[in-house]
Amino acid sequence: MQRGENECICCYLIEIHHMHCYNDYYGWKAGNHLLKETFLRLKLLFDHAPIFRIYGDDFVILNSHHMNVDTQEVKEKLCLGFEGIDISLTHFHLNDFSFRTWEDFEPYLHKKKNIKYIKGVVNL
C-alpha cells in the first residue's frame, strides 16, 4: 500500500460473521469451501481489484479508483447458498489516512473492527 505510482485510494473490508459456528456445524472442509467460494465471488464482483484474505475469515479489496458498490447486493451474492453466516462491508477512502505501509494501516483497521463488534453492527 505504498503511495505513489501504484497508489490505492479505495479499500473495502469484507467480514464474514459467524464463521466459527459455521465450521462447528458444517465442518472445516465446508468452511474452507465457503472461504474459497467467497474469494471467487469477490473476484467477479470487484473485477481487477487485488483481494487479500486477512484475520482468517475476512478479506480486503484495494483499488486505485473509488468503487461504488451496492452493499446489500454484495452481501446477498456472497451469502447465497451458505446458511448461518452474515457479511458486512466497510469502505475506507485511503486518502483520509496518513500511512505508507499495511502495518501502518492495520492498527486502525483492527480498531474499527472492534468498535463495530462492540456496537453490534453487522451491516453498514
N, C-alpha and C positions, 0 to 999 in steps of 0.2 A: 504494500500500500504506500509505496514511496510517491511523493508528489513529483510532478514533472511530466515528461513525455507520455508516460502511461498512467496519468492521473485518473483515479476513480473518484467520482463525485456522488455516486448513489450506492447505498448499501441497504439490503433487506436482510433482517434476521428472521428466519423461519424456525419456529419452535414447535416440536411435536410434544404434546402433553399426554400424560398417562401411559407413556411407553413402558414403564415398569409393570403396570397392571396388564398391559397387552402381552408382554413377554411371559408373565406369570400364567396367564390364561391360555394363550395360544402356543407358547414355547419360543425358545430362542431362534429356531430356524425361521419361524413365521415372522418374528421381529426383524431378523436380518433381511428377509424378503421385503418387508414394509419399508425399511430404510433404502434398499436398492431401488425399489419402485418409486419412492418419493423423489430420489435423485433423478431418475429418468423423467418423471413428470415435470420436475423443476426445469430440466434441460429444454423440454418442449415449451413450457410457459415463458421462460426467460431467454429464449433463443441463445445468442452467442455470449452471454454473460458468464464469467467464471463463477463456479459454485464450489464452496468448501464445506465439508462436514466438520462441526465443532461440538465440543462438550458431549460427545457420544451420540446424541439424537437430534441435534439442531443443525441448521445449515445457514451459511452466509452467502449472499449473492452480491457481487460487485459489478459496477458498470461505469463507463466513462461518461455516460449521459443519464439524465433522470428517466426513470421508467415509471409511468403511471400504471398502476395495477388495480383491478377490482378485487379488493381483499376478500370479499365473500365468495366470488367466483374461484379464486385461487384456493381458498380453504375447501370449498366443495370438491374441486377436482383432485386435491391431494388426499382428502379423506375418503373419496369414493371407493367402496369395496373393503374398507377397513373399519370394523366395529370397535367402539370404545376408545378411540383417540380423538384428540382435538388439535387444531393447528392455529397458531397465531403468527401474524406478520407485523414486524416493526420496521419502519423506514427511518434511516439516518441519512441526512444530507451531509456528506463528509466535508464540505466546505465550512460547516459550522464548527469544526474541530481543528485544533492545532496539534497535529501529530505527524510523525514521519514513518512509523512502523506499526505493524499489527500489535506488537507488545505495548505501544503507547495507547492504542485504542481499546484493547481488550479489557482493562480495568473499568472503563466507562460502560462497555457492553455488559460486563458481568454485573455491575451495579444496577443497570437498567433492568436486567432480567430479575434480580432480586426484588426490586421495587414493584415490578409487575406481579410477582408471585405473592408478595405481602398484601397487595391490594386486591388480589383475587381476580385480576383482569385476565381473561382468556383470549379475547379477540379485540384488537384495537381498531 
